[in-house]
Amino acid sequence: MRDDDTFPTMDPEKYVQTVTLLREKYPDCDVVINCTSSGSLAPLTNEQRYAHFKRPEIKDLIEMGSFDAGTMNWNYNTILNNNPQLLEELAACYKECDVVPEYEIFDTGMIDNVNHLIKTGQVDPNIFCQIVLGVGGGSWSSVENLMHLVHNLPEGAKWSAFGCGSAQVPIMYAALAMGADGIRVGLEDAIWYSKGVPATNPMFVERAVRVVKEFGKRPATPAEAREILGVKPLVR
């Protein structure tokens, strides 16, 4: 989410405006709505990280939520603070709001944190993990690291993966070859389509669709994606 000056923000009002606009102005758009819980590196209280999920205007419209599964040194210059208390509060919030977590996995320690939440009954064991490669301070982008993280995911976990920057395409190919349940592309992770060619989100998505089809697969519809991810069917 962005503020009026285009900077990342966790302002609940911006979430209300955007989610409401998406569902009301575009009634034929049945995209799965997935909101972040870490959309700003500014100091925030735990409650500010998930306040928008509890806003009554959009509580029933947000279907998924990001869940960074541990604290890390972010890009060598700051701390992405996901303290144990936040993880427990976020797990409780998502249960209360019927939001499906998207567990962001930057290293094996975060897998251990997710396993702990499963073992203590705080989260559903049927989980979806997003493997994040190439962020400074986390696991770097390599097929070896992707294989290691996938091998150590909780049993039965569904997963997707991406690599930042120039690693977006190699990790996309590797994830597909390894049988990933999904792949992630977009301007959050890369801004160049190829060397010297600025990207747009449509360019990234169109390429991903072509690659998926070349692998003999097809993109899921939003309804199929909800079923895969354990998200309840969309009711208009």
C-alpha positions as CSV (number, residue, x, y, z in Angstrom):
1,M,0.0,0.0,0.0
2,R,1.2,3.5,-0.7
3,D,0.5,6.9,0.9
4,D,-0.3,10.1,-1.0
5,D,3.4,10.7,-1.5
6,T,3.8,7.2,-3.0
7,F,5.8,5.8,0.0
8,P,4.9,2.4,1.6
9,T,2.4,2.7,4.4
10,M,0.5,0.5,6.8
11,D,-2.2,3.2,7.3
12,P,-5.5,1.2,7.7
13,E,-7.4,3.9,5.9
14,K,-5.5,3.2,2.7
15,Y,-6.3,-0.5,2.9
16,V,-9.9,0.3,3.4
17,Q,-9.9,2.6,0.4
18,T,-8.0,0.2,-1.9
19,V,-9.7,-3.1,-1.0
20,T,-13.2,-1.5,-1.1
21,L,-12.4,0.1,-4.5
22,L,-11.2,-3.2,-5.9
23,R,-14.3,-5.1,-4.9
24,E,-16.9,-2.4,-5.5
25,K,-15.7,-0.6,-8.7
26,Y,-14.6,-3.8,-10.4
27,P,-17.3,-6.4,-9.6
28,D,-16.1,-8.7,-12.4
29,C,-12.6,-8.9,-11.0
30,D,-12.4,-12.0,-8.8
31,V,-8.7,-11.8,-8.0
32,V,-7.6,-13.2,-4.6
33,I,-7.0,-10.3,-2.2
34,N,-3.8,-10.8,-0.3
35,C,-2.6,-7.9,2.0
36,T,0.7,-7.5,3.7
37,S,1.5,-7.3,7.4
38,S,4.9,-5.7,6.8
39,G,4.4,-3.0,4.2
40,S,6.6,-0.5,5.9
41,L,10.1,-0.7,7.5
42,A,9.1,2.3,9.8
43,P,8.9,1.4,13.5
44,L,5.4,0.1,14.2
45,T,3.7,-1.6,17.1
46,N,2.6,-5.2,16.7
47,E,-1.0,-4.1,16.5
48,Q,-0.3,-1.6,13.7
49,R,1.1,-4.4,11.6
50,Y,-2.3,-6.1,11.4
51,A,-4.9,-3.5,12.3
52,H,-6.3,-3.3,8.7
53,F,-7.3,-7.0,8.8
54,K,-9.7,-6.2,11.7
55,R,-11.3,-3.1,10.1
56,P,-15.0,-4.0,9.8
57,E,-15.4,-2.3,6.4
58,I,-13.0,-4.9,4.8
59,K,-12.7,-7.7,7.3
60,D,-14.7,-10.1,5.1
61,L,-12.9,-8.9,1.9
62,I,-9.2,-9.7,2.7
63,E,-8.6,-13.4,1.9
64,M,-4.9,-13.9,2.5
65,G,-2.2,-12.1,4.5
66,S,1.6,-12.2,4.4
67,F,3.3,-13.7,7.4
68,D,7.1,-13.0,7.6
69,A,8.1,-15.9,9.8
70,G,11.1,-14.4,11.6
71,T,13.3,-11.4,12.3
72,M,16.2,-10.7,10.0
73,N,18.7,-8.0,9.0
74,W,17.0,-6.5,6.0
75,N,19.1,-5.6,3.0
76,Y,22.1,-5.0,5.3
77,N,20.8,-1.7,6.6
78,T,17.8,-2.2,8.9
79,I,15.9,-4.9,10.9
80,L,12.7,-6.5,9.7
81,N,11.2,-7.1,13.1
82,N,9.0,-10.2,13.4
83,N,9.3,-10.9,17.1
84,P,7.8,-14.1,18.6
85,Q,5.0,-12.1,20.2
86,L,4.1,-10.6,16.8
87,L,4.0,-14.0,15.2
88,E,1.6,-15.3,17.8
89,E,-0.6,-12.2,17.6
90,L,-0.6,-12.4,13.8
91,A,-1.6,-16.1,13.9
92,A,-4.5,-15.3,16.2
93,C,-5.6,-12.3,14.1
94,Y,-5.6,-14.4,10.9
95,K,-7.7,-17.1,12.6
96,E,-10.1,-14.6,13.9
97,C,-10.5,-12.9,10.5
98,D,-10.6,-16.1,8.5
99,V,-7.4,-15.0,6.6
100,V,-5.1,-17.6,5.0
101,P,-1.5,-17.0,5.9
102,E,1.2,-16.7,3.3
103,Y,4.3,-17.7,5.2
104,E,7.3,-15.8,3.8
105,I,10.4,-18.0,4.2
106,F,13.8,-16.2,3.9
107,D,15.9,-18.9,5.6
108,T,15.6,-22.2,7.4
109,G,15.1,-20.5,10.8
110,M,11.8,-19.2,9.6
111,I,10.7,-22.7,8.7
112,D,11.5,-23.7,12.3
113,N,9.3,-20.8,13.6
114,V,6.4,-22.1,11.4
115,N,6.9,-25.6,12.7
116,H,6.7,-24.3,16.2
117,L,3.4,-22.5,15.5
118,I,2.1,-25.7,14.0
119,K,3.2,-27.9,16.9
120,T,1.7,-25.6,19.5
121,G,-1.6,-25.5,17.6
122,Q,-1.5,-21.8,16.8
123,V,-1.8,-22.3,13.1
124,D,-3.4,-24.8,10.7
125,P,-0.9,-27.4,9.5
126,N,-2.2,-27.2,5.9
127,I,0.0,-24.2,5.0
128,F,1.2,-22.2,2.0
129,C,4.8,-21.0,2.0
130,Q,6.4,-18.3,-0.2
131,I,10.2,-18.9,-0.5
132,V,12.0,-15.6,-0.8
133,L,15.5,-15.7,-2.3
134,G,17.9,-12.8,-3.0
135,V,17.0,-10.3,-0.2
136,G,20.2,-9.0,1.5
137,G,20.4,-10.7,4.9
138,G,18.4,-13.8,3.8
139,S,19.2,-16.8,1.6
140,W,20.8,-15.8,-1.7
141,S,19.3,-16.8,-5.0
142,S,20.4,-20.2,-6.1
143,V,18.9,-23.5,-7.1
144,E,20.7,-25.2,-4.3
145,N,19.2,-22.9,-1.7
146,L,15.7,-23.3,-3.2
147,M,16.1,-27.1,-3.1
148,H,17.3,-27.0,0.6
149,L,14.4,-24.8,1.7
150,V,11.8,-26.8,-0.1
151,H,13.2,-30.1,1.3
152,N,12.8,-28.7,4.8
153,L,9.3,-27.3,4.5
154,P,6.7,-28.9,6.8
155,E,5.3,-32.1,5.4
156,G,2.5,-31.4,2.9
157,A,3.1,-27.7,2.6
158,K,2.2,-26.0,-0.6
159,W,4.8,-23.6,-1.8
160,S,5.7,-20.9,-4.3
161,A,9.1,-19.2,-4.9
162,F,10.8,-16.2,-6.4
163,G,14.2,-14.7,-6.8
164,C,14.8,-11.0,-6.6
165,G,16.2,-8.9,-9.5
166,S,17.9,-10.9,-12.3
167,A,17.3,-14.1,-10.4
168,Q,13.5,-13.9,-11.0
169,V,13.6,-16.0,-14.3
170,P,16.1,-18.7,-13.1
171,I,14.2,-19.3,-9.9
172,M,10.9,-19.3,-11.7
173,Y,12.2,-22.0,-14.1
174,A,13.7,-24.0,-11.1
175,A,10.5,-23.8,-9.1
176,L,8.4,-25.0,-12.0
177,A,10.8,-27.9,-12.6
178,M,10.6,-28.8,-8.9
179,G,6.8,-29.0,-9.0
180,A,5.9,-25.7,-7.2
181,D,2.3,-25.0,-6.5
182,G,2.8,-21.4,-7.7
183,I,5.4,-18.8,-8.9
184,R,5.7,-15.2,-8.0
185,V,6.6,-12.3,-10.3
186,G,6.1,-8.6,-10.1
187,L,7.6,-5.2,-9.6
188,E,8.0,-5.7,-5.9
189,D,10.9,-8.0,-6.6
190,A,12.4,-6.8,-9.9
191,I,12.2,-3.6,-12.0
192,W,13.9,-4.8,-15.2
193,Y,12.3,-7.2,-17.7
194,S,15.8,-7.9,-19.2
195,K,19.0,-6.0,-19.3
196,G,18.2,-2.3,-20.1
197,V,14.4,-3.0,-20.5
198,P,12.2,-1.5,-17.8
199,A,9.5,-3.9,-16.7
200,T,5.7,-3.6,-16.0
201,N,3.6,-6.0,-14.1
202,P,1.7,-7.1,-17.2
203,M,5.0,-7.9,-18.9
204,F,6.1,-10.1,-16.0
205,V,2.8,-11.9,-15.8
206,E,2.5,-12.5,-19.5
207,R,6.0,-14.0,-19.6
208,A,5.2,-16.2,-16.6
209,V,2.0,-17.5,-18.3
210,R,4.1,-18.4,-21.4
211,V,6.6,-20.2,-19.3
212,V,4.0,-22.1,-17.3
213,K,2.4,-23.3,-20.6
214,E,5.8,-24.3,-22.0
215,F,6.1,-26.6,-18.9
216,G,2.9,-28.3,-19.9
217,K,0.9,-26.7,-17.2
218,R,-1.8,-23.9,-17.1
219,P,-2.4,-21.0,-14.8
220,A,-5.1,-21.6,-12.3
221,T,-8.3,-19.5,-12.4
222,P,-9.0,-17.4,-9.3
223,A,-11.6,-20.0,-8.2
224,E,-9.0,-22.8,-8.6
225,A,-6.4,-20.8,-6.8
226,R,-8.7,-20.4,-3.9
227,E,-9.2,-24.1,-3.7
228,I,-5.5,-24.8,-3.9
229,L,-4.7,-22.3,-1.2
230,G,-7.5,-23.2,1.1
231,V,-9.2,-19.9,0.7
232,K,-13.0,-19.9,1.0
233,P,-14.9,-19.4,-2.3
234,L,-15.7,-15.8,-3.3
235,V,-19.3,-14.9,-2.5
236,R,-20.7,-11.8,-4.3
